[in-house]
Amino acid sequence: MNSPEDTAATAVEAGPILFVRDFHSARLHLTALAVIPADRGAPTLTGGDDEVTPETLMHRDGRAVLAYRFSLPARADTGYRFGGTWYDVNAALDGDIRLAYVSCNGQEAGDRARELGERNRLWQRLARAHAERPFQLLLHGGDQLYADEMLDEHPALTAWADGRRGSLAPGEGEAVTEALRAFLFTRYLEIFSHSGPARLMARVPSLAMWDDHDICDGWGSLPAAMLDDPVGRRVFAVAREMFLCFQLGTTDAALPPICRDPAGDTLTWALTLPGLRLIAPDLRSERRPDRVMGEPGWAAFRGALADTGDDRVMVLSSVPALGPRLSWVEALLHLVPRMQKYEDDLRDQWQSRAHREEWRRFLGALVAASERGGTPVTVLSGEIHLATRATLDTATGSLHQLVASGIAHPPPPRTYAAALGALARTGEAPLPDHPIRLHPLPGRRGIYTAERNYLVLERLAGRWRAWWELENQGPTPALALS
């Protein structure tokens, strides 16, 4: 006969999923998220010697989303017990360390119809890699969920997506909000129930930053009238509510300590570990067609960079910070009929003509942090559904950018990668004396690799290296990070 604890555990529909809240006093502070039927008792979670009482973040569709807050000592041989099952966690963060970086977990349309074994092939590979040599952290660089199909869930959403605006009828606003919440809740539940990600995320604490598809395609780069429309405001508000719940394990009323802006205007976060500072600027909450971040975002980002000391700094830029010149492409769009529909895709990029001054500001902040601390900054990015790397010269050495995208999104055609590679050869230098150079992955010839992929970063005896796990070609040779 099953014990009450076993019965509660079997009722779990998703989770446990670990998220990092903070690190201090030689302890890793965590949230474990779980979704259970609302009429069942909460499974027991014991972290260390303490039984944890969960907080209910959300009720929906007869389910409850529970958040368990607890901490673990910074050791390799630690873990927690949830619903009678023990989960090992490697929380040793002051010596050798392994991080995994992923992005673009889905596709714009038809993601639910895909065969899961094929869709999650790299997730399964990543889970096996963890079983062989445990990771300490899992970094999610954006587009953890493709929410685009939710715009088909209500006529007002479809009209908004098509650029047809109009006032909402009485009571229609709540119906729109309900349609958005229902779709996103179900989609998060489905994705977190997939076996590969679920097995990994129960044992490796996650740190996530969102990008446009976690809201909708092109959010922030769409015309201002769409962003400010009552429907557009509801799209953003509900996507933000669900991101907080399912990707940070919290609510607006209790942002985790890693978040730099208590007001929540920006969700920029920073985590300080022994010898390592991880920083993720929020490039979506304040984005407009003519800007990437507002002043709260810039203040949070500058503050996160200011107190890094001589730590290794890794910045998660959901959109690549080092890339080819795109102003020529933007100019051509206005000369070719029917190509204007791609304008928001280009406006998403740091290299857009609309963001050039802000791009210089961003790169200047990275260079200043690198030269002040004496340790080069590394930028981690995704978004483009290709793997590549780039460097920018600084007085302390090369500032590396490593792009891994996507873990589940199908790659674009190789001809697209080749065309983008040809564009990259024209060079770009938005900062005087700091030219940007794009490079092939180690052991590869083309600048862009059109395969699904993820990135592994490793510190061994104080030295950092990185390599890409490619779906078809396997792991690349390791790249030393100066």
Secondary structure, DSSP 8 states (H G I E B T S, - for coil): ---HHHHHHHT-SEEEEEEEEEEETTEEEEEEEEEEETTS----EEETTEEE--EEEEEETTEEEEEEEEEEES-SSEEEEETTEEEEE----SSSEEEEEE---S-SS-GGGS-HHHHTHHHHHHHHHHHHS--SEEEE-S-SS--GGGGGSSHHHHHHHTT------TTHHHHHHHHHHHHHHHHHHHHHHSHHHHHHHTTS-EEE---GGGT-TTTTTS-HHHHHSHHHHHHHHHHHHHHHHHHSSS-GGG--TTBS-TT-S---EEEEETTEEEEE--SSTT-BTTBS--HHHHHHHHHHHHT-TTSEEEEE-SS-SS----HHHHHHHTTSTT-GGGHHHHHTSTTSGGGHHHHHHHHHHHHHHHHHHSS-EEEEE--SSSBEEEEEEETTEEEEEEE---SSS----HHHHHHHHHHHTT-B-SSTT--EEEE--TT-SSSSB-S-EEEEEEEETTEEEEEEEETTTEE---EEE-
